[in-house]
Amino acid sequence: MKRLLCHTFLLMLALAAVVSADVKLPAVIGEGMVLQQGIAVPLWGLADEGENVIVEMQNQKVTATAKDGKWMVKLAALKAGGPFTLTITGKNKLEFKNVLVGEVWVCGGQSNMQWAVKQTNEPDKTIAEAKHPQIRLFTVPRLEADKPTTEIKSAWFECSPETVPDFSAVGYYFGRDLHAARKVPIGLIDNAVGGSPAESWMSAEAMQADEEYKAFLAAYPKRMEQWQINMEKYKADVEKAKAEGAKPPTLPGRPWMPAGLYNGMLVPIAPYAIKGAIWYQGESNATRAYQYRRLFPDMIRNWRATWGQGDFPFLFVQLAAFGPNTKTLGESDWAELREAQTMTLKASPHTGQALAIDYGTYDDIHPKNKLPVGQRLALAARAVAYGEKLTYAGPTYQAVKFKGNQAELSFTSIGKGLEARPNGSNAALKGFLIAGADKVFHEATAEIKGKRVVVSSPSVTNPVAVRYAWAKYPEVNFYNLEGLPAVPFRTDDWPGVTMGKK
């Protein structure tokens, strides 16, 4: 009888274990994390239907009841510092004793954001010095998904020589500078995938609501079908090349799934409280630069709607110089993409831009010197996100006056003055083009005259348009005295090479 009762008791325990589930958390909520200071902080997870979940931290105690197996609480604004203990109690109890409170930033984009510290130009020195226990790192694993998912495997780590090598170099340099400037813990979420286009980072719902973006979703099945055909041919061509001792063919690129990275990499971390996002992407959209004028601001708007945290700061890197100049002087899809990025500053509130045009390399789309990019993003963050009064952008085109055979340009973000690096304000500027009504551009002479720049060419007697750095790999030397490069621009609005491309 006792044996039967014991067996029955063990069976009941086993059934209870099956029926009763522990409180579970998304990967982004865990030991070592940084929580955002100064705003409401959502914490969420899974639990049994109707289960009460209690969350305690910094003398706060909040409760939620699970509905449809899900729960969420919001902690009131937290004060920076730590480590603090966070306790989450349901049928089980989770206790995290190494939680910091400070500033949290998402680091998104494609390969130049993904580019790891160990791949930079001075990795050994950088890695050896990366001892920052108050900077925490979280990497979202690459995942394309056809519907929103919350299941990812990752964790927070203290920034150290052991954890930093594979982390985003731009993200790390940005966080390191920000930590030095703000004197609070910094949390960095690496969320980038090489080669990815902007539309893969937008929700399907946002694209379905737009007549132009619907085409991304509609075209994907046919593109996948064609890719599978190409793959079969590729396999046959590989076997043929092996048999003939010939060079193997190039692997066909797999189409990017619209909303795929949004579903697999953004949804799992939202609505984790953040200060803002930094973004380095655009190479994969350069052939559709005119479309990017609208697509990029819409993507930013979509991210902000997903977080439900208002217009959080969104800072981005303008494309670096790369590859040859275009055959036609004054025309370039990359220049038009940079223009679309600059236009986003007016199209989207609380945005900022960091330039990388002077650190590009002719033969590598991935410049290895990521330090100045991270530094410039941190400078933009200090101004845009934290309200510091400082010059964080290079000379930015404001207006032009045409007088005879000359064009006189004025700029904002002059800072302490203008100069041609490395020879000072008296040296000739490079990278300027000028055209008349025939729309034919010629290389121009450009000189700094106080706070203005005067441009001319003997080939253009009556100029009507000026362009600067308008090429994929332009030669530039125009800066302010703060060491920030001038923003590429054009004074005309003539149709570009990417207009109408979708």
Secondary structure, DSSP 8 states (H G I E B T S, - for coil): -HHHHHHHHHHHHHHHHHHS---B--TTSSTT-EEESSS-EEEEEE--TT-EEEEEETTEEEEEE-BTTEEEEEE----SEEEEEEEEESSSEEEEEEEEEEEEEEEEESHHHH-BGGGSSSHHHHHHT--EEEEEEEE------SS--------EEEESTTTSTTSBHHHHHHHHHHHHHH-S-EEEEEEE-TT--GGGGS-HHHHHTSTTTHHHHHHHHHHHHHHHHHHHHHHHHHHHHHHHT------------TTHHIIIIITTTTT---SEEEEE--GGGGGGHHHHHHHHHHHHHHHHHHHTS-S--EEEE----BS---SSTT--HHHHHHHHHHHHHHHSSSEEEE--GGG-BTTBSS-S--HHHHHHHHHHHHHHTT---S--S--EEEEEEEETTEEEEEEE--TT-EEETTTBTTS-B-SEEEE-TT--EEE-EEEEETTEEEEEBTTBSS--EEEES-SSS----EEETTS-B---EES-----TTTT--
